[in-house]
Amino acid sequence: MAEQSRRTVRDLRRGNRAEVLQRLYFEGPLSRQELGVTTGLSSGSISNVVAELATEGLLEEAGIVDSEGGRPRTLLRVAPGSGYLIGIDVGETRVRVELFDLALTELARTDRPLIHHGYDVGWVVAHIRDAVADVLREADIETDRLVGVGVGVPGIVDRSDPDGVVVHGQTVGWDAVPLEAMLRDCAELPSDVPFFIDNGAKTLGQAEMWFGGGRGVSDAVVVLFGSGVSACVVVDGTLYGGAQSRAIEWGHTTVRVGGRRCRCGSPGCLEAYVGAEAIRERWLETGRPPASTDEETALATLLAAAVPAEGGPPTDDAAARLLDETAEYLGAGIADLVNLFRPERILIGGWAGLLLGPALLPAVRRYATQYAMRHPAERVTIELGRLGADAVTRGAATLPLADFFARGGRRRRQEEPDAAGGVAAKPDGRSWRPVVIDRRPG
């Protein structure tokens, strides 16, 4: 009984610390009095938690505000420089690595193109190792201040292996790749710096829910439109808890029986029509652009031919037809998501989504409405993501940040010992649990 009591006190203290940190992070700066109101904690608990967190350097003053009939109140916020995060986007055209402070202000970044060696996992891991070392050196950050490393990957993430996360990326040739073990073996980081690996669509979804177009929305779908297509569905989601989820593979649902062969090997997948790689192939089949054109250049050329900048008629009718057909397939795929999940909002991100989205969005909305059931279609808004090209990387950095908050601001290597002298059980650290759909493009 005494052991259980001590464990409960420890967990309560950690929970109070987590609540204060999360409220200050997402709603701050706040005064101690405002913290009491928003958290429901007593003034004594607030004072104790704030004093403890401030002593550890996790909180700092952020100004003073007048109080009606009383002393001015000091505002508090999470200290951005009290820890650092690394976010990694293993995309299909490059590996991007960024270093952030706790406020997710970018301090350094580097890109490693995946041109010569493609998706050879050895080269990808080597790129990550070198890029992590580069951003730490550029920002002159000591590794003992690193909270953790988040990695967004293409493929299905399997956490059942005792040696760490294994990735199944069928479209990029990854068959049960023990990525976490490989990163730990080669990364030039202390062994106790945690890695958090998840599907890149999840990292994009978490970034949009925390900082972008998903804020304030309970049910949302975030579409990642790049070399391939993928999505993240958030059901009953909040900033820090309550989401329920289940996985589906949206990019490889069949939209045309006997249709074009997808990279996964099946005919007629959605990705075979709306992924950037598929659009490029279809554009090359018209004979317009040079055969060596890369995906990004091909899509930019297609867009310029179909939607001239001056707003006049398209200079190439074939380009205009291809772009409209892409919008129809994408709209029909989104209609399936509307019918299945009835979200409040659908956000389209990814590099191809950002490039083509402004031109495609009106047609995508029109086709989605045409193919979806009327009732859910009338209650959903379809918009572009708001976080730009590095949203997946920023979302990857939220993985260690969420875990850090869930632990009450303690790094995994700082975990408090339990009553038996061991280490307390480790929560998964997720602020909500999104549904990942399929795999993440580059």
ZATOR-578906 format. One record per residue (C-alpha): chain; x, y, z; residue in three letters; residue number from 1. Coordinates in steps of 0.001 Angstrom, whole numbers. Layout:
// ZATOR-578906
PT / A / X / Y / Z / Ala / NUM
...
This chain:
// ZATOR-578906
PT / A / 0 / 0 / 0 / Met / 1
PT / A / 2815 / 2413 / 877 / Ala / 2
PT / A / 4511 / 1655 / -2430 / Glu / 3
PT / A / 1279 / 2310 / -4321 / Gln / 4
PT / A / 820 / 5589 / -2421 / Ser / 5
PT / A / 4313 / 6778 / -3279 / Arg / 6
PT / A / 3784 / 5833 / -6906 / Arg / 7
PT / A / 497 / 7757 / -6987 / Thr / 8
PT / A / 2115 / 10889 / -5548 / Val / 9
PT / A / 4875 / 10678 / -8135 / Arg / 10
PT / A / 2401 / 10258 / -10965 / Asp / 11
PT / A / 260 / 13111 / -9667 / Leu / 12
PT / A / 3243 / 15421 / -9520 / Arg / 13
PT / A / 4269 / 14486 / -13035 / Arg / 14
PT / A / 706 / 14995 / -14259 / Gly / 15
PT / A / 547 / 18455 / -12689 / Asn / 16
PT / A / 3847 / 19424 / -14283 / Arg / 17
PT / A / 2652 / 18167 / -17651 / Ala / 18
PT / A / -611 / 20116 / -17379 / Glu / 19
PT / A / 1149 / 23369 / -16523 / Val / 20
PT / A / 3722 / 22988 / -19291 / Leu / 21
PT / A / 1111 / 22189 / -21924 / Gln / 22
PT / A / -1172 / 25054 / -20931 / Arg / 23
PT / A / 1705 / 27518 / -21012 / Leu / 24
PT / A / 2962 / 26160 / -24321 / Tyr / 25
PT / A / -322 / 26235 / -26203 / Phe / 26
PT / A / -2153 / 29063 / -24409 / Glu / 27
PT / A / 599 / 31127 / -22801 / Gly / 28
PT / A / 2029 / 33308 / -21636 / Pro / 29
PT / A / -185 / 33085 / -18561 / Leu / 30
PT / A / -58 / 34315 / -14982 / Ser / 31
PT / A / -158 / 31957 / -12015 / Arg / 32
PT / A / -3747 / 32985 / -11398 / Gln / 33
PT / A / -4710 / 32207 / -15004 / Glu / 34
PT / A / -2949 / 28858 / -14749 / Leu / 35
PT / A / -5074 / 28003 / -11744 / Gly / 36
PT / A / -8263 / 28786 / -13633 / Val / 37
PT / A / -7341 / 26947 / -16832 / Thr / 38
PT / A / -5830 / 23850 / -15169 / Thr / 39
PT / A / -8196 / 23552 / -12202 / Gly / 40
PT / A / -5222 / 23110 / -9855 / Leu / 41
PT / A / -5138 / 24772 / -6460 / Ser / 42
PT / A / -3051 / 27907 / -5941 / Ser / 43
PT / A / -707 / 25885 / -3723 / Gly / 44
PT / A / -178 / 23255 / -6427 / Ser / 45
PT / A / 412 / 25946 / -9046 / Ile / 46
PT / A / 2988 / 27671 / -6828 / Ser / 47
PT / A / 4823 / 24419 / -6172 / Asn / 48
PT / A / 4850 / 23289 / -9801 / Val / 49
PT / A / 5866 / 26708 / -11145 / Val / 50
PT / A / 8674 / 27012 / -8604 / Ala / 51
PT / A / 9949 / 23548 / -9469 / Glu / 52
PT / A / 9840 / 24112 / -13223 / Leu / 53
PT / A / 11436 / 27553 / -12912 / Ala / 54
PT / A / 14263 / 26160 / -10793 / Thr / 55
PT / A / 14927 / 23601 / -13542 / Glu / 56
PT / A / 15014 / 26396 / -16135 / Gly / 57
PT / A / 11913 / 25222 / -17977 / Leu / 58
PT / A / 9879 / 28377 / -17308 / Leu / 59
PT / A / 10763 / 32043 / -17673 / Glu / 60
PT / A / 9037 / 35364 / -17126 / Glu / 61
PT / A / 7360 / 36890 / -20173 / Ala / 62
PT / A / 6274 / 40312 / -18932 / Gly / 63
PT / A / 3910 / 41826 / -16389 / Ile / 64
PT / A / 243 / 42746 / -16697 / Val / 65
PT / A / -1857 / 44983 / -14481 / Asp / 66
PT / A / -4359 / 43383 / -12140 / Ser / 67
PT / A / -7642 / 45016 / -11184 / Glu / 68
PT / A / -7315 / 46236 / -7627 / Gly / 69
PT / A / -4194 / 44196 / -6893 / Gly / 70
PT / A / -516 / 43757 / -7597 / Arg / 71
PT / A / 681 / 43404 / -11191 / Pro / 72
PT / A / 805 / 39794 / -12328 / Arg / 73
PT / A / 3878 / 38154 / -13784 / Thr / 74
PT / A / 3350 / 36220 / -17006 / Leu / 75
PT / A / 5107 / 32906 / -17512 / Leu / 76
PT / A / 6038 / 30877 / -20573 / Arg / 77
PT / A / 7999 / 27763 / -21456 / Val / 78
PT / A / 11636 / 28799 / -21906 / Ala / 79
PT / A / 12498 / 28124 / -25581 / Pro / 80
PT / A / 16186 / 27556 / -24870 / Gly / 81
PT / A / 15674 / 25020 / -22103 / Ser / 82
PT / A / 15884 / 22153 / -24577 / Gly / 83
PT / A / 16349 / 21325 / -28236 / Tyr / 84
PT / A / 14642 / 19028 / -30736 / Leu / 85
PT / A / 15616 / 17494 / -34055 / Ile / 86
PT / A / 13005 / 16816 / -36728 / Gly / 87
PT / A / 13764 / 14622 / -39742 / Ile / 88
PT / A / 11700 / 14191 / -42883 / Asp / 89
PT / A / 12718 / 11096 / -44827 / Val / 90
PT / A / 11010 / 12129 / -48033 / Gly / 91
PT / A / 11037 / 10540 / -51457 / Glu / 92
PT / A / 13270 / 13188 / -53013 / Thr / 93
PT / A / 15436 / 14242 / -50050 / Arg / 94
PT / A / 16215 / 13832 / -46379 / Val / 95
PT / A / 15609 / 17075 / -44505 / Arg / 96
PT / A / 16949 / 17596 / -40990 / Val / 97
PT / A / 16138 / 20626 / -38824 / Glu / 98
PT / A / 17148 / 21658 / -35326 / Leu / 99
PT / A / 14604 / 23541 / -33203 / Phe / 100
PT / A / 14335 / 25034 / -29753 / Asp / 101
PT / A / 11318 / 24153 / -27608 / Leu / 102
PT / A / 9279 / 26932 / -29255 / Ala / 103
PT / A / 9960 / 25133 / -32567 / Leu / 104
PT / A / 11978 / 28056 / -33860 / Thr / 105
PT / A / 14321 / 26725 / -36517 / Glu / 106
PT / A / 17987 / 27055 / -35539 / Leu / 107
PT / A / 19643 / 25080 / -38352 / Ala / 108
PT / A / 18690 / 22905 / -41302 / Arg / 109
PT / A / 20234 / 20815 / -44035 / Thr / 110
PT / A / 18907 / 18807 / -46993 / Asp / 111
PT / A / 20385 / 15634 / -48456 / Arg / 112
PT / A / 19002 / 14865 / -51958 / Pro / 113
PT / A / 18115 / 11231 / -52662 / Leu / 114
PT / A / 19236 / 11248 / -56279 / Ile / 115
PT / A / 22188 / 8939 / -56844 / His / 116
PT / A / 21426 / 6177 / -54358 / His / 117
PT / A / 17648 / 6429 / -54187 / Gly / 118
PT / A / 16132 / 4777 / -51172 / Tyr / 119
PT / A / 19014 / 2501 / -50257 / Asp / 120
PT / A / 18506 / 2347 / -46500 / Val / 121
PT / A / 22230 / 2403 / -45754 / Gly / 122
PT / A / 22622 / 5684 / -47565 / Trp / 123
PT / A / 19500 / 7156 / -45953 / Val / 124
PT / A / 20821 / 6315 / -42482 / Val / 125
PT / A / 24232 / 7773 / -43375 / Ala / 126
PT / A / 22547 / 10966 / -44602 / His / 127
PT / A / 20694 / 11246 / -41299 / Ile / 128
PT / A / 23855 / 10664 / -39264 / Arg / 129
PT / A / 25826 / 13328 / -41136 / Asp / 130
PT / A / 22968 / 15824 / -41257 / Ala / 131
PT / A / 22296 / 15563 / -37510 / Val / 132
PT / A / 25966 / 16229 / -36812 / Ala / 133
PT / A / 25892 / 19210 / -39200 / Asp / 134
PT / A / 22906 / 20982 / -37612 / Val / 135
PT / A / 24238 / 20481 / -34078 / Leu / 136
PT / A / 27619 / 21867 / -35128 / Arg / 137
PT / A / 26076 / 24816 / -36996 / Glu / 138
PT / A / 23963 / 25860 / -34007 / Ala / 139
PT / A / 26718 / 24956 / -31499 / Asp / 140
PT / A / 24336 / 22866 / -29377 / Ile / 141
PT / A / 25569 / 20371 / -26819 / Glu / 142
PT / A / 23931 / 16959 / -27120 / Thr / 143
PT / A / 23114 / 16833 / -23398 / Asp / 144
PT / A / 20476 / 19532 / -24044 / Arg / 145
PT / A / 18810 / 17486 / -26764 / Leu / 146
PT / A / 15314 / 16329 / -25781 / Val / 147
PT / A / 15024 / 13827 / -28616 / Gly / 148
PT / A / 14974 / 13134 / -32347 / Val / 149
PT / A / 11743 / 12725 / -34325 / Gly / 150
PT / A / 11721 / 10998 / -37721 / Val / 151
PT / A / 8922 / 10974 / -40286 / Gly / 152
PT / A / 9191 / 8065 / -42743 / Val / 153
PT / A / 7304 / 6595 / -45692 / Pro / 154
PT / A / 5700 / 3271 / -44941 / Gly / 155
PT / A / 3996 / 1336 / -42190 / Ile / 156
PT / A / 5613 / 1748 / -38765 / Val / 157
PT / A / 5747 / -1440 / -36679 / Asp / 158
PT / A / 6511 / -1075 / -32974 / Arg / 159
PT / A / 6183 / -4745 / -32031 / Ser / 160
PT / A / 9879 / -5565 / -32427 / Asp / 161
PT / A / 11746 / -5516 / -29082 / Pro / 162
PT / A / 14747 / -3871 / -30745 / Asp / 163
PT / A / 12767 / -831 / -31866 / Gly / 164
PT / A / 10711 / 492 / -34746 / Val / 165
PT / A / 10667 / -1488 / -37975 / Val / 166
PT / A / 9483 / 181 / -41200 / Val / 167
PT / A / 7640 / -1556 / -44040 / His / 168
PT / A / 7831 / 742 / -47085 / Gly / 169
PT / A / 6576 / -1302 / -50019 / Gln / 170
PT / A / 6706 / 1499 / -52590 / Thr / 171
PT / A / 10296 / 2452 / -51718 / Val / 172
PT / A / 11637 / -1083 / -51385 / Gly / 173
PT / A / 11878 / -1209 / -47586 / Trp / 174
PT / A / 10944 / -4653 / -46321 / Asp / 175
PT / A / 10989 / -4818 / -42508 / Ala / 176
PT / A / 13811 / -2287 / -42176 / Val / 177
PT / A / 14999 / -2082 / -38511 / Pro / 178
PT / A / 15374 / 1673 / -38794 / Leu / 179
PT / A / 15506 / 2551 / -35103 / Glu / 180
PT / A / 18258 / 44 / -34410 / Ala / 181
PT / A / 20211 / 1240 / -37441 / Met / 182
PT / A / 19941 / 4874 / -36371 / Leu / 183
PT / A / 21017 / 4086 / -32825 / Arg / 184
PT / A / 24000 / 2127 / -34095 / Asp / 185
PT / A / 25307 / 4879 / -36341 / Cys / 186
PT / A / 24104 / 8164 / -34832 / Ala / 187
PT / A / 26827 / 10169 / -33131 / Glu / 188
PT / A / 24600 / 10939 / -30154 / Leu / 189
PT / A / 24539 / 9808 / -26528 / Pro / 190
PT / A / 22846 / 6424 / -26252 / Ser / 191
PT / A / 20127 / 7847 / -23998 / Asp / 192
PT / A / 18873 / 10409 / -26543 / Val / 193
PT / A / 15496 / 8943 / -27619 / Pro / 194
PT / A / 14373 / 8436 / -31209 / Phe / 195
PT / A / 10690 / 8746 / -32133 / Phe / 196
PT / A / 9824 / 7283 / -35532 / Ile / 197
PT / A / 6426 / 7567 / -37159 / Asp / 198
PT / A / 4768 / 7732 / -40532 / Asn / 199
PT / A / 5372 / 11120 / -42117 / Gly / 200
PT / A / 1664 / 11674 / -42653 / Ala / 201
PT / A / 1232 / 11515 / -38880 / Lys / 202
PT / A / 3941 / 14090 / -38332 / Thr / 203
PT / A / 2317 / 16399 / -40880 / Leu / 204
PT / A / -1057 / 15865 / -39233 / Gly / 205
PT / A / 269 / 16623 / -35767 / Gln / 206
PT / A / 1992 / 19781 / -37004 / Ala / 207
PT / A / -1209 / 21046 / -38636 / Glu / 208
PT / A / -3283 / 20180 / -35559 / Met / 209
PT / A / -875 / 21929 / -33189 / Trp / 210
PT / A / 127 / 24971 / -35213 / Phe / 211
PT / A / -1702 / 25103 / -38535 / Gly / 212
PT / A / -5091 / 24699 / -40151 / Gly / 213
PT / A / -6266 / 22033 / -37717 / Gly / 214
PT / A / -6231 / 24226 / -34617 / Arg / 215
PT / A / -9619 / 24308 / -32970 / Gly / 216
PT / A / -10932 / 21386 / -35030 / Val / 217
PT / A / -11972 / 18075 / -33478 / Ser / 218
PT / A / -12254 / 15865 / -36587 / Asp / 219
PT / A / -9896 / 16477 / -39489 / Ala / 220
PT / A / -8088 / 14850 / -42385 / Val / 221
PT / A / -4648 / 16070 / -43418 / Val / 222
PT / A / -3639 / 14968 / -46922 / Val / 223
PT / A / 21 / 14751 / -47860 / Leu / 224
PT / A / 332 / 15200 / -51605 / Phe / 225
PT / A / 3843 / 14628 / -52913 / Gly / 226
PT / A / 5532 / 11945 / -55000 / Ser / 227
PT / A / 2790 / 9698 / -53674 / Gly / 228
PT / A / -302 / 10479 / -51657 / Val / 229
PT / A / -1124 / 9732 / -48060 / Ser / 230
PT / A / -3199 / 11169 / -45270 / Ala / 231
PT / A / -3743 / 11414 / -41553 / Cys / 232
PT / A / -7207 / 11232 / -40006 / Val / 233
PT / A / -7777 / 12750 / -36572 / Val / 234
PT / A / -10964 / 11767 / -34760 / Val / 235
PT / A / -12050 / 13473 / -31523 / Asp / 236
PT / A / -8682 / 15181 / -31465 / Gly / 237
PT / A / -7595 / 17936 / -29128 / Thr / 238
PT / A / -4301 / 19670 / -28579 / Leu / 239
PT / A / -3341 / 17344 / -25787 / Tyr / 240
PT / A / -5484 / 14302 / -25622 / Gly / 241
PT / A / -8592 / 12357 / -26463 / Gly / 242
PT / A / -8070 / 11260 / -30041 / Ala / 243
PT / A / -9219 / 7849 / -31198 / Gln / 244
PT / A / -7841 / 6344 / -34359 / Ser / 245
PT / A / -7649 / 3434 / -36742 / Arg / 246
PT / A / -5421 / 2951 / -39756 / Ala / 247
PT / A / -6463 / 2675 / -43406 / Ile / 248
PT / A / -4462 / 2899 / -46636 / Glu / 249
PT / A / -6038 / 5691 / -48615 / Trp / 250
PT / A / -3374 / 6083 / -51297 / Gly / 251
PT / A / -3848 / 2480 / -52354 / His / 252
PT / A / -7605 / 2324 / -52496 / Thr / 253
PT / A / -8808 / 1402 / -55963 / Thr / 254
PT / A / -10296 / 4260 / -57958 / Val / 255
PT / A / -10317 / 2523 / -61334 / Arg / 256
PT / A / -10695 / -1214 / -61863 / Val / 257
PT / A / -8011 / -2425 / -64245 / Gly / 258
PT / A / -6431 / 1031 / -64217 / Gly / 259
PT / A / -2845 / 2237 / -64285 / Arg / 260
PT / A / -291 / 140 / -62417 / Arg / 261
PT / A / 659 / 1706 / -59088 / Cys / 262
PT / A / 4134 / 1644 / -57558 / Arg / 263
PT / A / 2781 / -817 / -54990 / Cys / 264
PT / A / 2116 / -3278 / -57818 / Gly / 265
PT / A / -1678 / -3089 / -57852 / Ser / 266
PT / A / -3741 / -1633 / -60701 / Pro / 267
PT / A / -5952 / 1414 / -60375 / Gly / 268
PT / A / -4759 / 2882 / -57032 / Cys / 269
PT / A / -5510 / 6508 / -56258 / Leu / 270
PT / A / -1776 / 7166 / -56071 / Glu / 271
PT / A / -1363 / 5934 / -59650 / Ala / 272
PT / A / -3367 / 8978 / -60773 / Tyr / 273
PT / A / -2699 / 11798 / -58322 / Val / 274
PT / A / 823 / 11194 / -56982 / Gly / 275
PT / A / 3425 / 13586 / -58398 / Ala / 276
PT / A / 5382 / 10677 / -59863 / Glu / 277
PT / A / 2266 / 9421 / -61648 / Ala / 278
PT / A / 1354 / 12915 / -62889 / Ile / 279
PT / A / 4878 / 13294 / -64283 / Arg / 280
PT / A / 4618 / 9953 / -66078 / Glu / 281
PT / A / 1270 / 10870 / -67598 / Arg / 282
PT / A / 2650 / 14278 / -68634 / Trp / 283
PT / A / 5693 / 12641 / -70246 / Leu / 284
PT / A / 3347 / 10357 / -72198 / Glu / 285
PT / A / 1981 / 13428 / -73976 / Thr / 286
PT / A / 5474 / 14150 / -75307 / Gly / 287
PT / A / 5502 / 17724 / -73992 / Arg / 288
PT / A / 8339 / 18059 / -71459 / Pro / 289
PT / A / 11851 / 16572 / -71889 / Pro / 290
PT / A / 12076 / 12938 / -70850 / Ala / 291
PT / A / 14678 / 13716 / -68157 / Ser / 292
PT / A / 12524 / 16240 / -66323 / Thr / 293
PT / A / 12350 / 15625 / -62558 / Asp / 294
PT / A / 9012 / 15578 / -60737 / Glu / 295
PT / A / 9100 / 19108 / -59356 / Glu / 296
PT / A / 10161 / 20647 / -62673 / Thr / 297
PT / A / 7601 / 18565 / -64568 / Ala / 298
PT / A / 4738 / 19661 / -62317 / Leu / 299
PT / A / 5821 / 23307 / -62530 / Ala / 300
PT / A / 5938 / 23022 / -66340 / Thr / 301
PT / A / 2535 / 21365 / -66434 / Leu / 302
PT / A / 1075 / 24067 / -64205 / Leu / 303
PT / A / 2499 / 26891 / -66326 / Ala / 304
PT / A / 1079 / 25319 / -69492 / Ala / 305
PT / A / -2350 / 24652 / -68000 / Ala / 306
PT / A / -2753 / 27830 / -65930 / Val / 307
PT / A / -789 / 30766 / -67406 / Pro / 308
PT / A / 341 / 33301 / -64824 / Ala / 309
PT / A / -1386 / 36182 / -66619 / Glu / 310
PT / A / -4757 / 34438 / -66285 / Gly / 311
PT / A / -5332 / 33845 / -69966 / Gly / 312
PT / A / -6391 / 30600 / -71683 / Pro / 313
PT / A / -4110 / 27555 / -71290 / Pro / 314
PT / A / -1263 / 27336 / -73772 / Thr / 315
PT / A / -1610 / 23547 / -73876 / Asp / 316
PT / A / -5022 / 21897 / -73882 / Asp / 317
PT / A / -3513 / 18507 / -72993 / Ala / 318
PT / A / -1938 / 20029 / -69868 / Ala / 319
PT / A / -5259 / 21581 / -68867 / Ala / 320
PT / A / -7077 / 18258 / -69348 / Arg / 321
PT / A / -4465 / 16373 / -67326 / Leu / 322
PT / A / -4652 / 18863 / -64478 / Leu / 323
PT / A / -8452 / 18706 / -64422 / Asp / 324
PT / A / -8394 / 14902 / -64475 / Glu / 325
PT / A / -5986 / 14968 / -61535 / Thr / 326
PT / A / -8348 / 17266 / -59663 / Ala / 327
PT / A / -11247 / 14889 / -60348 / Glu / 328
PT / A / -9408 / 11827 / -59056 / Tyr / 329
PT / A / -8207 / 13740 / -56001 / Leu / 330
PT / A / -11705 / 15095 / -55386 / Gly / 331
PT / A / -13206 / 11609 / -55687 / Ala / 332
PT / A / -10622 / 10255 / -53236 / Gly / 333
PT / A / -11370 / 13048 / -50803 / Ile / 334
PT / A / -15089 / 12310 / -51160 / Ala / 335
PT / A / -14370 / 8795 / -49882 / Asp / 336
PT / A / -12731 / 10314 / -46808 / Leu / 337
PT / A / -15716 / 12624 / -46322 / Val / 338
PT / A / -18141 / 9709 / -46508 / Asn / 339
PT / A / -16069 / 7479 / -44224 / Leu / 340
PT / A / -15005 / 9923 / -41498 / Phe / 341
PT / A / -17264 / 12988 / -41831 / Arg / 342
PT / A / -14482 / 15421 / -40859 / Pro / 343
PT / A / -14996 / 19087 / -40155 / Glu / 344
PT / A / -11956 / 20050 / -42208 / Arg / 345
PT / A / -9670 / 18550 / -44834 / Ile / 346
PT / A / -6238 / 20083 / -45316 / Leu / 347
PT / A / -4028 / 19432 / -48354 / Ile / 348
PT / A / -277 / 19696 / -47786 / Gly / 349
PT / A / 2953 / 18240 / -49153 / Gly / 350
PT / A / 5234 / 19825 / -51729 / Trp / 351
PT / A / 3013 / 18908 / -54709 / Ala / 352
PT / A / -78 / 20041 / -52809 / Gly / 353
PT / A / 1551 / 23395 / -52121 / Leu / 354
PT / A / 2601 / 23738 / -55772 / Leu / 355
PT / A / -619 / 22622 / -57473 / Leu / 356
PT / A / -3101 / 23316 / -54686 / Gly / 357
PT / A / -3918 / 26966 / -55417 / Pro / 358
PT / A / -4823 / 26056 / -59007 / Ala / 359
PT / A / -6496 / 22713 / -58230 / Leu / 360
PT / A / -8452 / 23590 / -55103 / Leu / 361
PT / A / -11630 / 25005 / -56711 / Pro / 362
PT / A / -11975 / 21946 / -58959 / Ala / 363
PT / A / -11115 / 19542 / -56142 / Val / 364
PT / A / -13864 / 21065 / -53993 / Arg / 365
PT / A / -16337 / 20811 / -56857 / Arg / 366
PT / A / -15533 / 17161 / -57580 / Tyr / 367
PT / A / -15487 / 16222 / -53889 / Ala / 368
PT / A / -18974 / 17656 / -53503 / Thr / 369
PT / A / -20111 / 15811 / -56628 / Gln / 370
PT / A / -18872 / 12413 / -55398 / Tyr / 371
PT / A / -19562 / 12714 / -51647 / Ala / 372
PT / A / -22808 / 12178 / -49779 / Met / 373
PT / A / -24645 / 15475 / -49493 / Arg / 374
PT / A / -25012 / 15660 / -45712 / His / 375
PT / A / -21308 / 15244 / -44744 / Pro / 376
PT / A / -20178 / 17246 / -47805 / Ala / 377
PT / A / -22156 / 20256 / -46603 / Glu / 378
PT / A / -20322 / 20191 / -43272 / Arg / 379
PT / A / -16701 / 19938 / -44393 / Val / 380
PT / A / -14282 / 22604 / -45552 / Thr / 381
PT / A / -11402 / 21712 / -47892 / Ile / 382
PT / A / -8377 / 23966 / -47558 / Glu / 383
PT / A / -4625 / 24049 / -48120 / Leu / 384
PT / A / -2245 / 23300 / -45282 / Gly / 385
PT / A / -736 / 26359 / -43633 / Arg / 386
PT / A / 2729 / 25289 / -42550 / Leu / 387
PT / A / 4699 / 25220 / -45779 / Gly / 388
PT / A / 7306 / 22838 / -47125 / Ala / 389
PT / A / 8878 / 21910 / -43787 / Asp / 390
PT / A / 5618 / 20865 / -42078 / Ala / 391
PT / A / 6617 / 17186 / -41960 / Val / 392
PT / A / 9967 / 18049 / -40364 / Thr / 393
PT / A / 8349 / 20357 / -37839 / Arg / 394
PT / A / 5763 / 17679 / -37092 / Gly / 395
PT / A / 8532 / 15126 / -36565 / Ala / 396
PT / A / 10028 / 17421 / -33923 / Ala / 397
PT / A / 6696 / 17437 / -32073 / Thr / 398
PT / A / 7088 / 13699 / -31389 / Leu / 399
PT / A / 9878 / 14128 / -28794 / Pro / 400
PT / A / 8254 / 17367 / -27621 / Leu / 401
PT / A / 4951 / 15605 / -26865 / Ala / 402
PT / A / 6816 / 12899 / -24963 / Asp / 403
PT / A / 8741 / 15574 / -23030 / Phe / 404
PT / A / 5510 / 17268 / -21976 / Phe / 405
PT / A / 3856 / 13962 / -21043 / Ala / 406
PT / A / 6763 / 13315 / -18684 / Arg / 407
PT / A / 6300 / 16660 / -17006 / Gly / 408
PT / A / 9340 / 18225 / -18632 / Gly / 409
PT / A / 11726 / 15410 / -17780 / Arg / 410
PT / A / 13861 / 13828 / -20448 / Arg / 411
PT / A / 13770 / 10056 / -20652 / Arg / 412
PT / A / 17230 / 9879 / -19117 / Arg / 413
PT / A / 15951 / 12005 / -16214 / Gln / 414
PT / A / 13011 / 9694 / -15450 / Glu / 415
PT / A / 12260 / 9563 / -11741 / Glu / 416
PT / A / 12941 / 6163 / -10112 / Pro / 417
PT / A / 9886 / 4375 / -8815 / Asp / 418
PT / A / 9452 / 3045 / -5286 / Ala / 419
PT / A / 11249 / -182 / -6142 / Ala / 420
PT / A / 14258 / 1669 / -7511 / Gly / 421
PT / A / 13451 / 1038 / -11156 / Gly / 422
PT / A / 12327 / 3433 / -13830 / Val / 423
PT / A / 8723 / 4556 / -14051 / Ala / 424
PT / A / 6632 / 3173 / -16864 / Ala / 425
PT / A / 7024 / 5235 / -20027 / Lys / 426
PT / A / 3868 / 6640 / -21599 / Pro / 427
PT / A / 3709 / 6913 / -25359 / Asp / 428
PT / A / 3915 / 10697 / -25124 / Gly / 429
PT / A / 1396 / 11469 / -27834 / Arg / 430
PT / A / -834 / 14452 / -27370 / Ser / 431
PT / A / -3449 / 12754 / -29549 / Trp / 432
PT / A / -3468 / 9586 / -31570 / Arg / 433
PT / A / -3982 / 10257 / -35289 / Pro / 434
PT / A / -4897 / 7701 / -37892 / Val / 435
PT / A / -2218 / 7226 / -40491 / Val / 436
PT / A / -3376 / 6381 / -43949 / Ile / 437
PT / A / -972 / 4469 / -46147 / Asp / 438
PT / A / 2462 / 6033 / -46561 / Arg / 439
PT / A / 4055 / 9395 / -46810 / Arg / 440
PT / A / 5429 / 10895 / -50019 / Pro / 441
PT / A / 8543 / 12971 / -50358 / Gly / 442
